[in-house]
Structure formats: structure tokens, C-alpha cells
Amino acid sequence: MPSFTVFKGTKEGKIEEATTTREIGHDEVLVRITHSGLCGTDEHYLKAGMALGHEGAGVVEEVGQDVKKFKKGQSVGWGYQHDACFDCKSCLTGRETLCPQRAMYGYANLDQASMGHFAVWKAAFLFHVPESMDPADAAPLMCGGATVYSALASFGAQHNHRVGIIGLGGLGHLAIQFAAKMGCQVIVFSSTDSKKAEAISLGATEFVTTKGKDKLETQPIDHLLICTSFQPDWKLFLPIMAPGGTIYPLTVSNDDLTVPYMPLLAGELSIQGSLIAARQVHRDMLEFAAFHNIKPMIEEFPMTTEGITEAFDKLRDGKMRYRGVIVAPTDAKLQ
């Protein structure tokens, strides 16, 4: 059974190097990790004593006896979900993200993750990375890209819709690109105009500053993606929602969602939960990103305790522009 290096968080919030051992099952794949994205969700699990990272990209090293769709040397990636039952109503209708027996980052496989030298994953939850895509760019798409694409593609965003994006950060800068390439009008909301030029260069058609405003001047928004780590001022945003419009809270928060009651009813607005991308949606996202040359803006860090610590610190301080990518050593070996 192969043993390999992983990087865990401690109860004190520090990064430590550890070793885990895994048997390669009949339906599993041994992956040599090349890159790991750093997501805000990783910060939530930093003190859980588990292996960190769920935006993985790497190369197939070995496959189980029943694995047919992967071969040694192929470029692959994976995201937040690791397994499902494949037999419940959710699984059989293509919504395996809602499977009662789903295996998710933070709840299963706590001894391995994308911040490590190798990992063993179910083949069913690995994805081929398009040949034209750099694995360093692929890693952040495995969660950040899949999250925003799924919200747009799974719940009815159309080419003639106006998509509002609150926050130009790790999720927001990807949401702008996906929505723009889908043909939508993209309206970015930010506290100041310091990122206006960047938003326009990514595909935004309109940029609206919110700081100090008691009213926002823009046409009605059909889909509003919340890509900040805090809830927006609903008194500003509910009045600009189109009748029947939808709001998507995409970032993770333990706080209650508190929204004024009557504007929700009067406008027949929807608040749509959106977890992660189902597998086919995930595949569609990768193909769409490759075809339209959608790339995250990344900063790279070495996959060492010091490098990972630096990446977490920069993310925590709000200075990451916009996705951190942890780069594994090219000479990593099984132990």
C-alpha cells in the first residue's frame, strides 16, 4: 500500500507535514498531485486536524483493476465531493451532490486532500483536465470555477439576462468570465471603483460602486451572485432585483441569512442555495472554460509548510489576487 506526504492543519491553526497510507481499491486511482488551489473553505477547516485542500490537479500514476476511463500519465482533477451511493433518487437524477451518503471534503477522507504529494480517489469523482488547460489554472476551477458555473448553468441563467456579481475576488473574478462568455450582461458591484478597470477587462459590462450609497443606479438584475464573505446591504440590492429574480449566496458562512420579508414577496424573488457542481455540470464547466480560455488569476506558493502557511496568511489578510495555488514538488515519491 502506498504511503505519501500530506499537509494538515493543527488545533492551533498551524500547518504540519504528515504521512498517510492508502490501499488502491478496484475503482480508485492513485494521483500524483501537481497543484492545489486554496479556497476560503480551507480556512474553515484549518483547525480541524485534517488534511487540507479540495481543489486538486495532478497526473494519474496507477489505476484500480476496474477503472477504464483513466490511464497512467493523464491529467486529472477533483473537487469537493469524493463519493456517493449512485442508487438514491438524487444520484439517479444527476444530483449526486445531494446524496444522503455523499462523501465531502471536511467530512470524509480526512487523512488525504489536495495539499499533499499523492492521493487515492474514486475514479467516478475524478475529471479529465483538457489538454489545452494548464494544471495550475485547472486547480482553482475544481471548486471556485465549478461553484460559480453551476449557479449560472443549473438554475436558468440565459444569454439575455443581467447577472449581478457582488465582489471581485476569488469567486467573483471567475463568475464575471463565465457569465460574460455565456452572453449575459455582467454588472459588478464593489465598495470602491479601484477594481473597475480589472472588472471590465474580465468581461463586465457595467461596474457599480456601493460605498456611501443609499440607492443603486442600474437596470433590474435577473441573477445576483453573492461572492463576498459577508452579507450585502439588502436595502440596496433588493430594489434592483428584476421581478422573479434569483439571489445566490455562494460563499460559506455560519451566520443566519437575514433578508427583508416583504420585498421578497412583492417581487416574487427566489433565494437559491447552490452547493457544488454535479459531475456532468463539472465536466461541462471544464470544457466551457477550455473552449473560452477562461483562467483564474493565480499566485503560486511552494507545497511546503512555510509556503502553505504564507498562502493562508495572504488569503486571510485579503491580499490574494485572486486564487492561491500550491505547487507540489516535481520529484515527489511514494514512501
Number of C-alpha atoms within 10 A of each C-alpha: 8 15 16 19 20 25 26 28 22 16 12 10 15 16 23 17 14 14 16 16 16 16 12 19 17 13 15 22 26 24 27 27 28 27 31 34 30 28 22 17 17 19 18 12 20 21 16 17 19 23 30 30 28 29 28 33 33 28 23 22 17 18 24 17 12 11 17 10 11 20 14 13 13 15 24 23 28 30 29 22 23 20 19 21 14 16 11 15 13 16 18 12 10 15 17 23 22 16 19 13 13 17 17 17 21 20 10 14 16 15 18 29 29 31 31 32 28 29 28 23 23 20 23 16 18 23 21 17 23 18 10 9 18 14 24 24 20 31 32 33 31 27 26 27 30 28 24 30 27 19 24 22 17 12 13 12 19 17 14 11 18 24 28 31 27 24 22 23 20 25 30 26 28 28 33 28 25 26 27 19 18 19 15 21 23 28 26 28 24 20 15 13 15 10 16 19 11 13 24 16 11 18 22 25 16 15 21 18 17 20 11 8 10 9 12 15 11 12 11 18 25 23 28 26 24 22 24 20 14 13 17 15 11 12 14 15 19 20 16 19 25 18 16 15 21 21 21 20 21 22 19 14 13 5 8 7 8 8 15 10 8 9 15 18 11 10 15 14 18 15 14 15 11 17 18 24 28 21 21 12 19 24 19 17 24 24 16 16 22 18 12 13 13 21 21 23 17 18 15 17 19 17 23 20 15 13 16 25 19 15 23 21 14 14 20 12 9 11 11 18 16 20 27 27 28 29 24 22 15 10 6 15 13 12 11
